[in-house]
Amino acid sequence: MFSWPANYDFCYTLAGVISREGIGLHSGEKTRVIISPYDKEGYYVSFKEKPGEIFKLTQDLIGSTMLCTAVKLGGRNLYTIEHLLSSLAGCGLSYIHIEVDGKEIPLLDGSAIQWVRDFEEVGIKKAPRPDNFFQEINKSIILNKEGSVIAATPSEKITIISTISFAYKAIGNQTFVIDLNPKSFVEMIAPARTFGFKDQFQELSELGLIKGGSLDNALVCDDEKWVNPPLRFDDEPIRHKILDLIGDLALVGLPKAQILVYKGSHSLNALLASSLKN
C-alpha cells in the first residue's frame, strides 16, 4: 500500500514515466502529456514538435490568470497548468519534465487526484533537496485585489487558512484550514474538483472559454443546488481554492508560512507568488 510522507523533510521525483491524455478545459481539444523524472531541479516543459526546446517554469513566464493559469513558452501559451503543478508541489515532487502535445494540460476530472494516483502507480524516489525547495520569508506580506486579501506570515510549517463567500446558496461562506504536507494534501485537497456556475455558462462560452467543460470535469452550481451531485466533500469548493493556490505558488516554491486568503483567485495568488520571488 502506497503511503505519502507526513512532512516535506525530503524532496522526491517520480520513479517512472506517466502518460495521460484528456480534454483541455478552455480549448475543448484533446491534449496529451508525458511526465518524467528529470536531472535538474524544478518543473520543465517541452512541446512534442520541438523536443529539444525545454523551458524551466518560473513565475516570470506567467502570461494569463483569467479562469486558469497560463505560461508563455517560446511565443506560445500553455494553459491550465495549475492542477498538475498543485499535484506535484503538494506531493513534494520536483525534478520533473513535462512533454506536452497540445495547448493545455488535460483537465481530467477537474481535480488533482488522478495525477496523484498516477504518481502512486509509478512510485516516487528521493531526489537532492535544493536550497530553494521552500520559500523562506522573514516578514509578513499582505496583498489585496478587488476586495480579496492574501497574507503570508513566517512560520515553521505551511498552514493555509482560506475563506470564500458566494451569494450562491449552495456554496455560501466556507472556511478551511490545513497544515500542509504530502499526506494531508492527497487526502484533503487533491480530490476537490473545480466548480462553476450555471448562470455564467453562456457568457463564458461567448468569450470562447470552457469549450471542454462538462459535468464530468467540473461541479456546476445552480444557486441553491448542485447540478451534478454528490460532492466529494461538503466544502469541496473551498478545498479546490486551496488546490489552485498550491499550484499557483509552485513556480516560486511553497513558503514556510501561515497563509491566510479571503476570496482567493489566480490573479491574487500570482501577486503573492511574485512578492515571494522578489
VEXDO-67488 format. One record per residue (C-alpha): residue number from 1; x, y, z; residue in one letter. Coordinates in steps of 0.1 Angstrom, whole numbers. Layout:
# residues N
<pt num="NUM" u="X" v="Y" w="Z" residuo="A"/>
...
//
This chain:
# residues 278
<pt num="1" u="0" v="0" w="0" residuo="M"/>
<pt num="2" u="15" v="33" w="-11" residuo="F"/>
<pt num="3" u="19" v="58" w="18" residuo="S"/>
<pt num="4" u="26" v="95" w="13" residuo="W"/>
<pt num="5" u="51" v="113" w="37" residuo="P"/>
<pt num="6" u="36" v="133" w="66" residuo="A"/>
<pt num="7" u="61" v="161" w="61" residuo="N"/>
<pt num="8" u="83" v="179" w="35" residuo="Y"/>
<pt num="9" u="116" v="168" w="50" residuo="D"/>
<pt num="10" u="127" v="153" w="18" residuo="F"/>
<pt num="11" u="124" v="162" w="-19" residuo="C"/>
<pt num="12" u="111" v="135" w="-43" residuo="Y"/>
<pt num="13" u="108" v="129" w="-80" residuo="T"/>
<pt num="14" u="90" v="102" w="-100" residuo="L"/>
<pt num="15" u="104" v="67" w="-102" residuo="A"/>
<pt num="16" u="88" v="61" w="-136" residuo="G"/>
<pt num="17" u="71" v="78" w="-166" residuo="V"/>
<pt num="18" u="35" v="88" w="-168" residuo="I"/>
<pt num="19" u="14" v="93" w="-199" residuo="S"/>
<pt num="20" u="-20" v="109" w="-198" residuo="R"/>
<pt num="21" u="-44" v="124" w="-224" residuo="E"/>
<pt num="22" u="-76" v="143" w="-219" residuo="G"/>
<pt num="23" u="-96" v="173" w="-229" residuo="I"/>
<pt num="24" u="-85" v="209" w="-223" residuo="G"/>
<pt num="25" u="-109" v="230" w="-203" residuo="L"/>
<pt num="26" u="-109" v="261" w="-225" residuo="H"/>
<pt num="27" u="-98" v="248" w="-259" residuo="S"/>
<pt num="28" u="-120" v="217" w="-258" residuo="G"/>
<pt num="29" u="-93" v="199" w="-277" residuo="E"/>
<pt num="30" u="-76" v="166" w="-269" residuo="K"/>
<pt num="31" u="-42" v="170" w="-253" residuo="T"/>
<pt num="32" u="-15" v="146" w="-241" residuo="R"/>
<pt num="33" u="13" v="149" w="-216" residuo="V"/>
<pt num="34" u="42" v="127" w="-207" residuo="I"/>
<pt num="35" u="57" v="133" w="-172" residuo="I"/>
<pt num="36" u="91" v="120" w="-165" residuo="S"/>
<pt num="37" u="118" v="124" w="-138" residuo="P"/>
<pt num="38" u="145" v="150" w="-148" residuo="Y"/>
<pt num="39" u="181" v="156" w="-138" residuo="D"/>
<pt num="40" u="175" v="193" w="-129" residuo="K"/>
<pt num="41" u="156" v="207" w="-100" residuo="E"/>
<pt num="42" u="122" v="223" w="-109" residuo="G"/>
<pt num="43" u="95" v="218" w="-134" residuo="Y"/>
<pt num="44" u="105" v="217" w="-171" residuo="Y"/>
<pt num="45" u="82" v="218" w="-202" residuo="V"/>
<pt num="46" u="88" v="210" w="-238" residuo="S"/>
<pt num="47" u="63" v="205" w="-267" residuo="F"/>
<pt num="48" u="62" v="173" w="-287" residuo="K"/>
<pt num="49" u="70" v="190" w="-320" residuo="E"/>
<pt num="50" u="101" v="207" w="-305" residuo="K"/>
<pt num="51" u="116" v="182" w="-280" residuo="P"/>
<pt num="52" u="149" v="199" w="-278" residuo="G"/>
<pt num="53" u="134" v="232" w="-267" residuo="E"/>
<pt num="54" u="129" v="229" w="-229" residuo="I"/>
<pt num="55" u="116" v="256" w="-207" residuo="F"/>
<pt num="56" u="120" v="258" w="-169" residuo="K"/>
<pt num="57" u="87" v="271" w="-155" residuo="L"/>
<pt num="58" u="92" v="303" w="-135" residuo="T"/>
<pt num="59" u="69" v="330" w="-122" residuo="Q"/>
<pt num="60" u="82" v="354" w="-149" residuo="D"/>
<pt num="61" u="65" v="332" w="-176" residuo="L"/>
<pt num="62" u="30" v="336" w="-162" residuo="I"/>
<pt num="63" u="10" v="352" w="-190" residuo="G"/>
<pt num="64" u="-26" v="350" w="-180" residuo="S"/>
<pt num="65" u="-47" v="343" w="-149" residuo="T"/>
<pt num="66" u="-82" v="346" w="-163" residuo="M"/>
<pt num="67" u="-101" v="315" w="-151" residuo="L"/>
<pt num="68" u="-68" v="295" w="-152" residuo="C"/>
<pt num="69" u="-31" v="299" w="-151" residuo="T"/>
<pt num="70" u="-12" v="301" w="-183" residuo="A"/>
<pt num="71" u="25" v="304" w="-191" residuo="V"/>
<pt num="72" u="42" v="319" w="-222" residuo="K"/>
<pt num="73" u="67" v="295" w="-236" residuo="L"/>
<pt num="74" u="87" v="304" w="-267" residuo="G"/>
<pt num="75" u="59" v="325" w="-283" residuo="G"/>
<pt num="76" u="30" v="303" w="-274" residuo="R"/>
<pt num="77" u="8" v="298" w="-243" residuo="N"/>
<pt num="78" u="3" v="267" w="-223" residuo="L"/>
<pt num="79" u="-30" v="269" w="-204" residuo="Y"/>
<pt num="80" u="-44" v="254" w="-172" residuo="T"/>
<pt num="81" u="-12" v="243" w="-156" residuo="I"/>
<pt num="82" u="-23" v="248" w="-120" residuo="E"/>
<pt num="83" u="-39" v="214" w="-112" residuo="H"/>
<pt num="84" u="-9" v="194" w="-124" residuo="L"/>
<pt num="85" u="16" v="218" w="-106" residuo="L"/>
<pt num="86" u="-5" v="216" w="-75" residuo="S"/>
<pt num="87" u="-3" v="178" w="-75" residuo="S"/>
<pt num="88" u="34" v="179" w="-80" residuo="L"/>
<pt num="89" u="42" v="206" w="-54" residuo="A"/>
<pt num="90" u="16" v="193" w="-29" residuo="G"/>
<pt num="91" u="32" v="158" w="-31" residuo="C"/>
<pt num="92" u="67" v="172" w="-26" residuo="G"/>
<pt num="93" u="78" v="163" w="-61" residuo="L"/>
<pt num="94" u="104" v="182" w="-82" residuo="S"/>
<pt num="95" u="130" v="173" w="-108" residuo="Y"/>
<pt num="96" u="101" v="169" w="-133" residuo="I"/>
<pt num="97" u="99" v="171" w="-171" residuo="H"/>
<pt num="98" u="65" v="175" w="-188" residuo="I"/>
<pt num="99" u="62" v="170" w="-226" residuo="E"/>
<pt num="100" u="30" v="184" w="-240" residuo="V"/>
<pt num="101" u="12" v="176" w="-272" residuo="D"/>
<pt num="102" u="-15" v="203" w="-273" residuo="G"/>
<pt num="103" u="-24" v="237" w="-260" residuo="K"/>
<pt num="104" u="-34" v="228" w="-224" residuo="E"/>
<pt num="105" u="-28" v="204" w="-196" residuo="I"/>
<pt num="106" u="-57" v="179" w="-196" residuo="P"/>
<pt num="107" u="-84" v="188" w="-171" residuo="L"/>
<pt num="108" u="-91" v="151" w="-163" residuo="L"/>
<pt num="109" u="-119" v="151" w="-136" residuo="D"/>
<pt num="110" u="-113" v="188" w="-126" residuo="G"/>
<pt num="111" u="-92" v="179" w="-95" residuo="S"/>
<pt num="112" u="-56" v="167" w="-89" residuo="A"/>
<pt num="113" u="-64" v="132" w="-77" residuo="I"/>
<pt num="114" u="-59" v="114" w="-110" residuo="Q"/>
<pt num="115" u="-24" v="128" w="-112" residuo="W"/>
<pt num="116" u="-17" v="117" w="-77" residuo="V"/>
<pt num="117" u="-29" v="81" w="-85" residuo="R"/>
<pt num="118" u="-6" v="81" w="-115" residuo="D"/>
<pt num="119" u="23" v="91" w="-92" residuo="F"/>
<pt num="120" u="14" v="63" w="-68" residuo="E"/>
<pt num="121" u="13" v="38" w="-97" residuo="E"/>
<pt num="122" u="49" v="46" w="-109" residuo="V"/>
<pt num="123" u="62" v="54" w="-74" residuo="G"/>
<pt num="124" u="84" v="81" w="-61" residuo="I"/>
<pt num="125" u="121" v="83" w="-51" residuo="K"/>
<pt num="126" u="142" v="107" w="-31" residuo="K"/>
<pt num="127" u="160" v="135" w="-50" residuo="A"/>
<pt num="128" u="186" v="160" w="-39" residuo="P"/>
<pt num="129" u="169" v="187" w="-18" residuo="R"/>
<pt num="130" u="175" v="221" w="-34" residuo="P"/>
<pt num="131" u="183" v="252" w="-13" residuo="D"/>
<pt num="132" u="151" v="269" w="-26" residuo="N"/>
<pt num="133" u="127" v="240" w="-21" residuo="F"/>
<pt num="134" u="107" v="262" w="2" residuo="F"/>
<pt num="135" u="105" v="300" w="2" residuo="Q"/>
<pt num="136" u="119" v="313" w="34" residuo="E"/>
<pt num="137" u="102" v="346" w="44" residuo="I"/>
<pt num="138" u="113" v="369" w="72" residuo="N"/>
<pt num="139" u="84" v="393" w="73" residuo="K"/>
<pt num="140" u="47" v="393" w="68" residuo="S"/>
<pt num="141" u="32" v="400" w="34" residuo="I"/>
<pt num="142" u="-3" v="414" w="29" residuo="I"/>
<pt num="143" u="-18" v="420" w="-5" residuo="L"/>
<pt num="144" u="-53" v="429" w="-17" residuo="N"/>
<pt num="145" u="-70" v="430" w="-51" residuo="K"/>
<pt num="146" u="-107" v="440" w="-58" residuo="E"/>
<pt num="147" u="-120" v="431" w="-23" residuo="G"/>
<pt num="148" u="-98" v="400" w="-19" residuo="S"/>
<pt num="149" u="-69" v="396" w="5" residuo="V"/>
<pt num="150" u="-40" v="373" w="9" residuo="I"/>
<pt num="151" u="-14" v="373" w="36" residuo="A"/>
<pt num="152" u="17" v="352" w="45" residuo="A"/>
<pt num="153" u="33" v="353" w="79" residuo="T"/>
<pt num="154" u="66" v="334" w="87" residuo="P"/>
<pt num="155" u="61" v="300" w="103" residuo="S"/>
<pt num="156" u="80" v="268" w="108" residuo="E"/>
<pt num="157" u="53" v="248" w="89" residuo="K"/>
<pt num="158" u="30" v="255" w="60" residuo="I"/>
<pt num="159" u="-5" v="263" w="72" residuo="T"/>
<pt num="160" u="-32" v="275" w="48" residuo="I"/>
<pt num="161" u="-64" v="292" w="61" residuo="I"/>
<pt num="162" u="-88" v="300" w="32" residuo="S"/>
<pt num="163" u="-123" v="316" w="32" residuo="T"/>
<pt num="164" u="-147" v="321" w="3" residuo="I"/>
<pt num="165" u="-181" v="339" w="3" residuo="S"/>
<pt num="166" u="-206" v="335" w="-26" residuo="F"/>
<pt num="167" u="-242" v="347" w="-30" residuo="A"/>
<pt num="168" u="-250" v="312" w="-44" residuo="Y"/>
<pt num="169" u="-267" v="294" w="-15" residuo="K"/>
<pt num="170" u="-253" v="260" w="-23" residuo="A"/>
<pt num="171" u="-218" v="275" w="-15" residuo="I"/>
<pt num="172" u="-223" v="304" w="8" residuo="G"/>
<pt num="173" u="-195" v="310" w="33" residuo="N"/>
<pt num="174" u="-168" v="284" w="36" residuo="Q"/>
<pt num="175" u="-135" v="283" w="55" residuo="T"/>
<pt num="176" u="-109" v="255" w="55" residuo="F"/>
<pt num="177" u="-77" v="252" w="75" residuo="V"/>
<pt num="178" u="-49" v="227" w="66" residuo="I"/>
<pt num="179" u="-14" v="220" w="79" residuo="D"/>
<pt num="180" u="1" v="211" w="45" residuo="L"/>
<pt num="181" u="22" v="181" w="38" residuo="N"/>
<pt num="182" u="20" v="154" w="11" residuo="P"/>
<pt num="183" u="-3" v="131" w="32" residuo="K"/>
<pt num="184" u="-28" v="159" w="41" residuo="S"/>
<pt num="185" u="-27" v="172" w="5" residuo="F"/>
<pt num="186" u="-36" v="139" w="-10" residuo="V"/>
<pt num="187" u="-63" v="131" w="15" residuo="E"/>
<pt num="188" u="-79" v="166" w="19" residuo="M"/>
<pt num="189" u="-72" v="187" w="-11" residuo="I"/>
<pt num="190" u="-63" v="167" w="-42" residuo="A"/>
<pt num="191" u="-98" v="152" w="-47" residuo="P"/>
<pt num="192" u="-115" v="186" w="-48" residuo="A"/>
<pt num="193" u="-129" v="195" w="-82" residuo="R"/>
<pt num="194" u="-131" v="228" w="-100" residuo="T"/>
<pt num="195" u="-165" v="245" w="-99" residuo="F"/>
<pt num="196" u="-185" v="269" w="-119" residuo="G"/>
<pt num="197" u="-220" v="285" w="-122" residuo="F"/>
<pt num="198" u="-248" v="276" w="-144" residuo="K"/>
<pt num="199" u="-259" v="312" w="-149" residuo="D"/>
<pt num="200" u="-224" v="322" w="-162" residuo="Q"/>
<pt num="201" u="-220" v="294" w="-187" residuo="F"/>
<pt num="202" u="-234" v="313" w="-217" residuo="Q"/>
<pt num="203" u="-212" v="343" w="-211" residuo="E"/>
<pt num="204" u="-181" v="323" w="-208" residuo="L"/>
<pt num="205" u="-190" v="303" w="-239" residuo="S"/>
<pt num="206" u="-194" v="335" w="-259" residuo="E"/>
<pt num="207" u="-159" v="346" w="-247" residuo="L"/>
<pt num="208" u="-145" v="313" w="-263" residuo="G"/>
<pt num="209" u="-138" v="298" w="-229" residuo="L"/>
<pt num="210" u="-147" v="265" w="-212" residuo="I"/>
<pt num="211" u="-152" v="247" w="-245" residuo="K"/>
<pt num="212" u="-141" v="215" w="-228" residuo="G"/>
<pt num="213" u="-161" v="220" w="-196" residuo="G"/>
<pt num="214" u="-186" v="193" w="-188" residuo="S"/>
<pt num="215" u="-205" v="177" w="-158" residuo="L"/>
<pt num="216" u="-177" v="151" w="-158" residuo="D"/>
<pt num="217" u="-149" v="176" w="-150" residuo="N"/>
<pt num="218" u="-165" v="204" w="-130" residuo="A"/>
<pt num="219" u="-190" v="209" w="-103" residuo="L"/>
<pt num="220" u="-218" v="232" w="-116" residuo="V"/>
<pt num="221" u="-237" v="253" w="-91" residuo="C"/>
<pt num="222" u="-273" v="264" w="-98" residuo="D"/>
<pt num="223" u="-279" v="288" w="-68" residuo="D"/>
<pt num="224" u="-294" v="266" w="-41" residuo="E"/>
<pt num="225" u="-283" v="232" w="-55" residuo="K"/>
<pt num="226" u="-256" v="214" w="-74" residuo="W"/>
<pt num="227" u="-265" v="203" w="-110" residuo="V"/>
<pt num="228" u="-242" v="172" w="-107" residuo="N"/>
<pt num="229" u="-240" v="159" w="-71" residuo="P"/>
<pt num="230" u="-228" v="143" w="-50" residuo="P"/>
<pt num="231" u="-199" v="164" w="-37" residuo="L"/>
<pt num="232" u="-167" v="146" w="-26" residuo="R"/>
<pt num="233" u="-167" v="169" w="5" residuo="F"/>
<pt num="234" u="-194" v="192" w="19" residuo="D"/>
<pt num="235" u="-169" v="221" w="14" residuo="D"/>
<pt num="236" u="-154" v="209" w="-19" residuo="E"/>
<pt num="237" u="-153" v="245" w="-34" residuo="P"/>
<pt num="238" u="-130" v="260" w="-7" residuo="I"/>
<pt num="239" u="-108" v="229" w="-8" residuo="R"/>
<pt num="240" u="-104" v="234" w="-46" residuo="H"/>
<pt num="241" u="-95" v="271" w="-40" residuo="K"/>
<pt num="242" u="-66" v="258" w="-18" residuo="I"/>
<pt num="243" u="-56" v="233" w="-46" residuo="L"/>
<pt num="244" u="-54" v="262" w="-70" residuo="D"/>
<pt num="245" u="-33" v="283" w="-46" residuo="L"/>
<pt num="246" u="-8" v="255" w="-41" residuo="I"/>
<pt num="247" u="-5" v="252" w="-79" residuo="G"/>
<pt num="248" u="0" v="289" w="-84" residuo="D"/>
<pt num="249" u="27" v="290" w="-58" residuo="L"/>
<pt num="250" u="45" v="260" w="-72" residuo="A"/>
<pt num="251" u="67" v="280" w="-95" residuo="L"/>
<pt num="252" u="83" v="300" w="-67" residuo="V"/>
<pt num="253" u="83" v="273" w="-40" residuo="G"/>
<pt num="254" u="58" v="268" w="-12" residuo="L"/>
<pt num="255" u="65" v="293" w="15" residuo="P"/>
<pt num="256" u="72" v="283" w="51" residuo="K"/>
<pt num="257" u="44" v="305" w="62" residuo="A"/>
<pt num="258" u="9" v="307" w="76" residuo="Q"/>
<pt num="259" u="-11" v="318" w="46" residuo="I"/>
<pt num="260" u="-45" v="335" w="50" residuo="L"/>
<pt num="261" u="-66" v="341" w="20" residuo="V"/>
<pt num="262" u="-101" v="357" w="16" residuo="Y"/>
<pt num="263" u="-118" v="352" w="-17" residuo="K"/>
<pt num="264" u="-88" v="339" w="-35" residuo="G"/>
<pt num="265" u="-82" v="339" w="-73" residuo="S"/>
<pt num="266" u="-55" v="330" w="-97" residuo="H"/>
<pt num="267" u="-46" v="367" w="-101" residuo="S"/>
<pt num="268" u="-44" v="372" w="-63" residuo="L"/>
<pt num="269" u="-23" v="340" w="-60" residuo="N"/>
<pt num="270" u="0" v="353" w="-87" residuo="A"/>
<pt num="271" u="5" v="386" w="-67" residuo="L"/>
<pt num="272" u="17" v="366" w="-37" residuo="L"/>
<pt num="273" u="40" v="344" w="-58" residuo="A"/>
<pt num="274" u="56" v="375" w="-74" residuo="S"/>
<pt num="275" u="61" v="390" w="-39" residuo="S"/>
<pt num="276" u="77" v="358" w="-27" residuo="L"/>
<pt num="277" u="100" v="357" w="-57" residuo="K"/>
<pt num="278" u="112" v="392" w="-51" residuo="N"/>
//
